[in-house]
Amino acid sequence: MTRSLNYFTLALIIALAGAQALVAEMSYAQVDNTQAEKPQTDKVKEPPDQEVHPESEIYDMKLAKPVAYSYVKDGNDKHKLDFYRYISPRPGIRPVLLWFHGGGWVKGSREWIDPIAFEIASGGGYNLISADYRLADDKNAPWPFIINDVKAVVRWVKLNAKQLRVNPKKIIVGGESAGAYLAAMVALSPGVPELEGSENPGVSSNVAAAVLFYGPYNMQTLAREKQETIKNGRCPRPNYSSPVLYLLDCPNVDTSTYNIDGCKEEDVKQANPTAYLDSSDPPVFMAHGKDDCIVPWAQAKEFADALEDAGVEYEFVSAEDGEHRVWTLDVSASDVVGFLDKHMAE
């Protein structure tokens, strides 16, 4: 599907920035330094309306400049989020798209926002939140702390919904790659005690919908499916080990075969979003390319089949020549918004 030159350029910039770990310098995600350094107070102040996002005219974005908050009051930079208010002449309570960045669970930050997230929020009339979380190589945050963090974000949004003018019943989680995995875990495992964590108690981590781009969804089959793409010549052998080793704090194993044999079986099972599927789960929009050599397309097909079997409402966009980039997929923000408008509960 042909995308605009502006969209292609921005996506390429984000990809290069990720590789060089310079995303903190991306202009569209800059926030006031004094604001960003202040820990959250007990009372979250309502964010201002007047400051328009600097690239709004270029990318047809209807969002204000981000305001930074801490969703856990511990001074950890990885416990922060950016809130982008949807700008409208008719202020009101709006849904929110809660976006989790990719990076194999070991790199990245809340500034890593694919342009599709801005487009979905602008097109749907949603507020947007991009949240940091403690990375998997943080020795002080072993598995499943990363899941505890993203669920804590959801609860923080609900607890502060009035001040943010957010509809707590219309929180949409989304992300790409590793971020899609985290969004899937949030959407499908509400109320699982060992995954919830203790931060921001008093409300549930249930969400209204999930939007997932080329994520891994079954740790037990991921390595095998990756091997199959190498054996059949579709993809080259990777020169890196499976990120799952870091996600689950597995001991060092033979990374040349891209396996997770050394991981604890109970952790691998616990880490599978599909393990928690049932008919009460929220609707899921997902897209994945058949030429994806980072996360095999088979992961999405397997996940879609599991959603079908569980009776969960979903849409699966399978892009014949799609790779591990949103702009290579046959999907647009209007496709996503249309799905959400149709399936998201009132």
Sequence and secondary structure as in RCSB ss.txt:
>XXXX:A:sequence
MTRSLNYFTLALIIALAGAQALVAEMSYAQVDNTQAEKPQTDKVKEPPDQEVHPESEIYDMKLAKPVAYSYVKDG
NDKHKLDFYRYISPRPGIRPVLLWFHGGGWVKGSREWIDPIAFEIASGGGYNLISADYRLADDKNAPWPFIINDV
KAVVRWVKLNAKQLRVNPKKIIVGGESAGAYLAAMVALSPGVPELEGSENPGVSSNVAAAVLFYGPYNMQTLARE
KQETIKNGRCPRPNYSSPVLYLLDCPNVDTSTYNIDGCKEEDVKQANPTAYLDSSDPPVFMAHGKDDCIVPWAQA
KEFADALEDAGVEYEFVSAEDGEHRVWTLDVSASDVVGFLDKHMAE
>XXXX:A:secstr
    HHHHHHHHHHHHHHHHT GGG GGG   HHHHHS   SS     SS B TTTTTTT  BB  EEEESSSS 
 GGGEEEEE B  SS   EEEEEEE  STTTS  TT   HHHHHHHHHHT EEEEE    TT TTS TTHHHHHH
HHHHHHHHHTHHHHTEEEEEEEEEEETHHHHHHHHHHH TT HHHH SSSTTS    SEEEEES    HHHHHHH
HHHHHHTTSS   SS  THHHHTT     GGGT  TTS HHHHHHT GGGG  TTS  EEEEEETT SSS HHHH
HHHHHHHHHHT  EEEEEETT  SSGGGSS  HHHHHHHHHHHS  
